[in-house]
Amino acid sequence: MIKRVAIYSLPAGTDSSEFWNYLMNIHNPAFLKACGARLKRMVTHRVTKTLVGQPKFWGMTETWWESEETMEEAFRDVGVFKYPDGTLMRGDFISRIKGEPFISIVEENEVT
């Protein structure tokens, strides 16, 4: 199983609640549709309170895939997927965040 993590920030002046609404009600459902059964699991997080230090990002999305090949195939489809109004999903998301997201494949080990 492959785990992909994307971390992103919002431009100054962005309404955090409005972006969360967009993410949860427009972007994520479209992303799930574009990926289909290839996507095994998806979790989206947002920072709601900073306990120590300065916030370094606004939110993070974790996705799980059977293989890197399956993930790459899904992201080819994501790259051309359009919202019902004809807007490219990826381009719309990128236009709403600050710069490019940080994206990585990570190893996950549960500590009990």
DOFIMAR-469332 format. One record per residue: residue in three letters; x, z, y of N, C-alpha, C in turn. Coordinates in steps of 0.02 Angstrom, whole numbers. Layout:
<pts>
+------+--------+--------+--------+--------+--------+--------+--------+--------+--------+
| keke |    nc1 |    nc3 |    nc2 |   cac1 |   cac3 |   cac2 |    cc1 |    cc3 |    cc2 |
+------+--------+--------+--------+--------+--------+--------+--------+--------+--------+
|  Ala |      X |      Z |      Y |      X |      Z |      Y |      X |      Z |      Y |
...
+------+--------+--------+--------+--------+--------+--------+--------+--------+--------+
</pts>
This chain:
<pts>
+------+--------+--------+--------+--------+--------+--------+--------+--------+--------+
| keke |    nc1 |    nc3 |    nc2 |   cac1 |   cac3 |   cac2 |    cc1 |    cc3 |    cc2 |
+------+--------+--------+--------+--------+--------+--------+--------+--------+--------+
|  Met |     43 |      0 |    -59 |      0 |      0 |      0 |     45 |      0 |     62 |
|  Ile |     26 |    -39 |    112 |     63 |    -45 |    175 |     23 |    -12 |    230 |
|  Lys |     56 |     28 |    272 |     23 |     58 |    329 |     54 |     31 |    392 |
|  Arg |     11 |      5 |    436 |     32 |    -24 |    500 |      6 |     22 |    555 |
|  Val |     48 |     37 |    604 |     28 |     79 |    660 |     39 |     40 |    725 |
|  Ala |    -12 |     40 |    767 |     -7 |     10 |    834 |    -20 |     65 |    885 |
|  Ile |     26 |     71 |    933 |     21 |    122 |    985 |     17 |     85 |   1052 |
|  Tyr |    -30 |    106 |   1095 |    -40 |     70 |   1157 |    -58 |    117 |   1214 |
|  Ser |    -46 |     92 |   1275 |    -62 |    129 |   1336 |   -109 |     87 |   1378 |
|  Leu |   -141 |    118 |   1427 |   -187 |     84 |   1471 |   -157 |     76 |   1541 |
|  Pro |   -173 |     22 |   1576 |   -149 |     14 |   1644 |   -177 |     70 |   1689 |
|  Ala |   -140 |     87 |   1741 |   -163 |    137 |   1789 |   -231 |    115 |   1816 |
|  Gly |   -276 |    163 |   1823 |   -342 |    150 |   1850 |   -394 |    131 |   1798 |
|  Thr |   -374 |    122 |   1736 |   -421 |    105 |   1683 |   -464 |    166 |   1668 |
|  Asp |   -529 |    156 |   1662 |   -575 |    210 |   1643 |   -569 |    220 |   1568 |
|  Ser |   -541 |    278 |   1548 |   -528 |    293 |   1478 |   -592 |    291 |   1436 |
|  Ser |   -647 |    317 |   1462 |   -710 |    318 |   1424 |   -737 |    247 |   1414 |
|  Glu |   -731 |    205 |   1466 |   -754 |    136 |   1459 |   -712 |     99 |   1408 |
|  Phe |   -646 |    110 |   1409 |   -603 |     76 |   1360 |   -620 |    100 |   1289 |
|  Trp |   -631 |    165 |   1280 |   -649 |    192 |   1215 |   -713 |    160 |   1190 |
|  Asn |   -762 |    152 |   1234 |   -825 |    120 |   1216 |   -813 |     47 |   1194 |
|  Tyr |   -772 |     11 |   1233 |   -754 |    -58 |   1215 |   -720 |    -59 |   1146 |
|  Leu |   -672 |    -14 |   1137 |   -633 |    -13 |   1075 |   -679 |      0 |   1014 |
|  Met |   -721 |     50 |   1020 |   -762 |     72 |    963 |   -823 |     27 |    950 |
|  Asn |   -850 |     -3 |   1003 |   -913 |    -40 |    995 |   -906 |   -116 |    998 |
|  Ile |   -849 |   -141 |   1022 |   -839 |   -213 |   1027 |   -778 |   -235 |    986 |
|  His |   -720 |   -209 |   1006 |   -658 |   -232 |    974 |   -653 |   -213 |    900 |
|  Asn |   -660 |   -149 |    884 |   -651 |   -129 |    814 |   -701 |   -163 |    766 |
|  Pro |   -766 |   -167 |    783 |   -811 |   -203 |    737 |   -791 |   -276 |    727 |
|  Ala |   -768 |   -309 |    780 |   -746 |   -378 |    774 |   -683 |   -383 |    731 |
|  Phe |   -637 |   -335 |    741 |   -575 |   -333 |    701 |   -591 |   -325 |    627 |
|  Leu |   -637 |   -280 |    611 |   -658 |   -269 |    542 |   -687 |   -333 |    513 |
|  Lys |   -728 |   -367 |    552 |   -758 |   -430 |    528 |   -705 |   -483 |    516 |
|  Ala |   -657 |   -489 |    561 |   -604 |   -539 |    554 |   -561 |   -526 |    493 |
|  Cys |   -548 |   -463 |    478 |   -504 |   -445 |    422 |   -540 |   -446 |    355 |
|  Gly |   -604 |   -429 |    356 |   -642 |   -427 |    294 |   -614 |   -377 |    244 |
|  Ala |   -619 |   -394 |    180 |   -599 |   -348 |    126 |   -523 |   -339 |    122 |
|  Arg |   -486 |   -380 |    158 |   -412 |   -372 |    157 |   -391 |   -306 |    187 |
|  Leu |   -430 |   -281 |    236 |   -415 |   -218 |    268 |   -443 |   -162 |    224 |
|  Lys |   -400 |   -117 |    202 |   -421 |    -64 |    157 |   -447 |     -3 |    193 |
|  Arg |   -417 |     12 |    252 |   -438 |     71 |    290 |   -414 |     63 |    362 |
|  Met |   -452 |     90 |    409 |   -432 |     87 |    480 |   -453 |    153 |    513 |
|  Val |   -407 |    181 |    552 |   -421 |    243 |    590 |   -396 |    231 |    661 |
|  Thr |   -438 |    244 |    710 |   -419 |    237 |    781 |   -418 |    306 |    812 |
|  His |   -366 |    319 |    852 |   -356 |    383 |    885 |   -349 |    372 |    960 |
|  Arg |   -368 |    422 |   1000 |   -352 |    422 |   1071 |   -328 |    492 |   1090 |
|  Val |   -284 |    495 |   1137 |   -258 |    558 |   1162 |   -313 |    589 |   1206 |
|  Thr |   -333 |    649 |   1191 |   -385 |    683 |   1231 |   -356 |    742 |   1270 |
|  Lys |   -297 |    765 |   1249 |   -266 |    822 |   1284 |   -192 |    822 |   1266 |
|  Thr |   -150 |    831 |   1317 |    -78 |    836 |   1306 |    -60 |    910 |   1306 |
|  Leu |    -29 |    933 |   1253 |    -11 |   1004 |   1247 |     59 |   1019 |   1272 |
|  Val |    106 |    973 |   1262 |    175 |    983 |   1283 |    202 |    916 |   1308 |
|  Gly |    237 |    916 |   1363 |    269 |    855 |   1388 |    221 |    807 |   1422 |
|  Gln |    248 |    748 |   1437 |    209 |    695 |   1470 |    180 |    648 |   1417 |
|  Pro |    118 |    626 |   1425 |     90 |    579 |   1377 |    130 |    513 |   1376 |
|  Lys |    146 |    489 |   1318 |    184 |    428 |   1311 |    141 |    368 |   1290 |
|  Phe |     79 |    382 |   1270 |     33 |    328 |   1252 |    -38 |    353 |   1257 |
|  Trp |    -87 |    306 |   1258 |   -157 |    324 |   1262 |   -190 |    329 |   1193 |
|  Gly |   -172 |    282 |   1150 |   -206 |    281 |   1086 |   -164 |    249 |   1031 |
|  Met |   -191 |    253 |    971 |   -155 |    229 |    912 |   -206 |    207 |    861 |
|  Thr |   -190 |    152 |    826 |   -232 |    129 |    771 |   -189 |    123 |    709 |
|  Glu |   -213 |    150 |    654 |   -180 |    145 |    589 |   -222 |    100 |    545 |
|  Thr |   -189 |     53 |    511 |   -224 |     11 |    463 |   -185 |     10 |    398 |
|  Trp |   -222 |      5 |    343 |   -192 |      4 |    276 |   -209 |    -62 |    243 |
|  Trp |   -158 |    -90 |    208 |   -163 |   -156 |    177 |   -133 |   -153 |    107 |
|  Glu |   -156 |   -197 |     64 |   -130 |   -200 |     -4 |    -57 |   -223 |     -6 |
|  Ser |    -40 |   -269 |     39 |     28 |   -296 |     42 |     42 |   -323 |    111 |
|  Glu |    106 |   -334 |    127 |    124 |   -365 |    191 |     96 |   -435 |    196 |
|  Glu |     94 |   -471 |    140 |     68 |   -538 |    140 |     -7 |   -539 |    158 |
|  Thr |    -44 |   -492 |    130 |   -116 |   -487 |    145 |   -126 |   -470 |    219 |
|  Met |    -85 |   -424 |    244 |    -89 |   -404 |    314 |    -74 |   -464 |    359 |
|  Glu |    -21 |   -501 |    344 |     -3 |   -559 |    385 |    -57 |   -612 |    384 |
|  Glu |    -87 |   -623 |    326 |   -142 |   -671 |    321 |   -201 |   -650 |    365 |
|  Ala |   -218 |   -586 |    362 |   -274 |   -560 |    403 |   -259 |   -568 |    478 |
|  Phe |   -197 |   -554 |    498 |   -180 |   -560 |    569 |   -178 |   -632 |    593 |
|  Arg |   -166 |   -679 |    549 |   -173 |   -749 |    569 |   -246 |   -763 |    587 |
|  Asp |   -293 |   -736 |    548 |   -364 |   -744 |    563 |   -384 |   -705 |    626 |
|  Val |   -357 |   -645 |    634 |   -370 |   -605 |    693 |   -349 |   -643 |    756 |
|  Gly |   -293 |   -679 |    752 |   -267 |   -715 |    810 |   -312 |   -770 |    836 |
|  Val |   -358 |   -795 |    795 |   -403 |   -849 |    817 |   -476 |   -826 |    817 |
|  Phe |   -489 |   -763 |    801 |   -558 |   -738 |    798 |   -586 |   -730 |    869 |
|  Lys |   -648 |   -752 |    878 |   -680 |   -749 |    944 |   -741 |   -703 |    943 |
|  Tyr |   -750 |   -668 |    999 |   -811 |   -629 |   1009 |   -869 |   -678 |   1016 |
|  Pro |   -931 |   -654 |   1010 |   -989 |   -699 |   1016 |   -989 |   -741 |   1080 |
|  Asp |   -960 |   -715 |   1135 |   -960 |   -753 |   1198 |   -904 |   -805 |   1201 |
|  Gly |   -865 |   -812 |   1146 |   -812 |   -862 |   1143 |   -743 |   -837 |   1164 |
|  Thr |   -738 |   -775 |   1186 |   -674 |   -746 |   1207 |   -632 |   -731 |   1145 |
|  Leu |   -568 |   -749 |   1147 |   -523 |   -731 |   1092 |   -514 |   -656 |   1090 |
|  Met |   -526 |   -626 |   1032 |   -523 |   -554 |   1024 |   -455 |   -527 |   1043 |
|  Arg |   -401 |   -554 |   1014 |   -334 |   -527 |   1026 |   -316 |   -531 |   1100 |
|  Gly |   -329 |   -588 |   1131 |   -313 |   -597 |   1202 |   -351 |   -548 |   1246 |
|  Asp |   -414 |   -536 |   1229 |   -455 |   -490 |   1268 |   -427 |   -419 |   1262 |
|  Phe |   -409 |   -399 |   1201 |   -381 |   -332 |   1191 |   -316 |   -324 |   1230 |
|  Ile |   -271 |   -373 |   1223 |   -206 |   -370 |   1257 |   -215 |   -367 |   1333 |
|  Ser |   -266 |   -401 |   1359 |   -277 |   -400 |   1432 |   -301 |   -332 |   1457 |
|  Arg |   -324 |   -290 |   1412 |   -351 |   -224 |   1432 |   -301 |   -167 |   1424 |
|  Ile |   -243 |   -180 |   1393 |   -193 |   -128 |   1384 |   -132 |   -142 |   1429 |
|  Lys |    -88 |    -93 |   1432 |    -27 |    -99 |   1473 |     28 |   -130 |   1431 |
|  Gly |     47 |   -192 |   1447 |    100 |   -226 |   1411 |     80 |   -240 |   1339 |
|  Glu |    130 |   -251 |   1297 |    119 |   -262 |   1226 |    116 |   -194 |   1190 |
|  Pro |     75 |   -188 |   1138 |     76 |   -126 |   1099 |    140 |   -120 |   1059 |
|  Phe |    159 |    -59 |   1042 |    213 |    -46 |    994 |    182 |    -49 |    925 |
|  Ile |    208 |    -92 |    881 |    179 |   -101 |    814 |    234 |    -92 |    763 |
|  Ser |    219 |    -54 |    710 |    269 |    -44 |    658 |    235 |    -33 |    590 |
|  Ile |    275 |    -43 |    538 |    256 |    -24 |    471 |    288 |     45 |    460 |
|  Val |    250 |     92 |    434 |    276 |    159 |    425 |    268 |    183 |    353 |
|  Glu |    307 |    231 |    336 |    301 |    264 |    272 |    261 |    327 |    283 |
|  Glu |    215 |    341 |    238 |    172 |    400 |    245 |    183 |    446 |    185 |
|  Asn |    195 |    509 |    200 |    203 |    559 |    148 |    161 |    620 |    167 |
|  Glu |    113 |    637 |    127 |     71 |    694 |    141 |    107 |    758 |    122 |
|  Val |    106 |    806 |    167 |    137 |    871 |    156 |     81 |    921 |    145 |
|  Thr |     83 |    955 |     88 |     30 |   1003 |     73 |     58 |   1073 |     70 |
+------+--------+--------+--------+--------+--------+--------+--------+--------+--------+
</pts>
